[in-house]
């Protein structure tokens, strides 16, 4: 399986709460075959949020987890037209998510690839592109970030 593809993008999430968004991300991951249990994956993302918000600020969050329910590493990108309260570092609501999935026994190579992507999250141009590009542009953005 691939780490990322255009099928891992949803630019019209419907959730209006953090919980609804995390469940939608879990359903996306399940639909891609990246996880074997969306309920457990959503719970793992929720627990991660309890340890500290993944809201970077500027309307973007990076929910992520390392879990036994993750069958292969992956990246999801999602947006909504209705910003959601997220307890982000700047106290602003979130409308764009980059979700990282790491198998519990994932390889160091998986973790290194995903950490490359995390480092891009401090680049304002990367964030702006993530929030505005269409699906094709997002695929290009993510592949450039991890290559």
JORA-V78028 format. One record per pair of residues at least 4 apart in sequence whose ideal C-beta (glycine too) atoms are under 7 Angstrom apart, sorted by the first residue. I is the first residue (numbers start at 1). GAP is how many residues later the second one is. Records with the same first field share a line. If there is no record, write none. Layout:
I->GAP, GAP
This chain:
1->32, 71
3->70, 71, 72, 110, 143
4->4, 70, 71, 138
6->129, 133
7->25
8->24, 66, 67, 68, 69
9->68, 126, 129
10->18, 68
11->68, 124
12->68
13->8, 11, 65, 66, 67
14->10
15->5, 6, 9, 65, 69
16->4, 66, 68
17->67
18->4, 31, 66, 67, 68
19->4, 27
20->4
21->4, 63, 76
22->4, 20, 23, 24, 41
23->4, 19
24->4
25->4, 20, 38, 51, 53, 72, 74
26->4, 9, 12, 15, 16, 19
27->4, 11
28->4, 48
29->5, 6, 9, 12, 45, 47, 72
30->5, 8
32->42
33->38
34->36, 37, 38, 40, 67
35->6, 34, 35, 36, 66
36->33, 35
37->4, 32
38->4
39->4
40->4, 27, 29
41->4, 26, 28
42->4
43->4
44->4, 21, 23, 25
45->4, 18, 20
46->4
47->4
48->6, 15, 16, 17
49->4, 5, 14
53->33, 34, 35, 36
54->7, 8, 9, 10
55->6, 31, 32, 33, 34, 39
56->4, 5, 6, 32, 33, 65
57->31, 32, 33, 35
58->32, 69
59->24, 33, 34, 35, 36, 37, 72
60->34, 36, 67, 70, 71
61->25, 27, 33, 36
62->36, 38, 56, 59
63->34, 36
64->35, 36
66->36, 38, 40
67->37
68->36
70->31, 32, 33, 34
71->32
72->31
73->28, 29, 30, 33, 37, 41
74->27
75->23, 25, 42, 67
76->23
77->21, 53, 61, 65
78->19
79->16, 17
80->4, 15
83->10, 11, 12
84->9, 10
85->8
86->7, 8
88->4, 6
96->34, 35
98->32
100->14
102->4, 8, 9, 12
106->4, 5
108->4
109->4
110->4
111->4
112->4
113->33
114->4
115->4
116->29, 30
117->28, 29
120->6, 25
121->5, 6
123->4
124->4
125->4
126->4, 19
127->4
128->4
129->4, 8, 12
130->8, 11
133->4, 5, 8
135->4
136->4
137->4
138->4
139->4
140->4
141->4
142->4
143->4
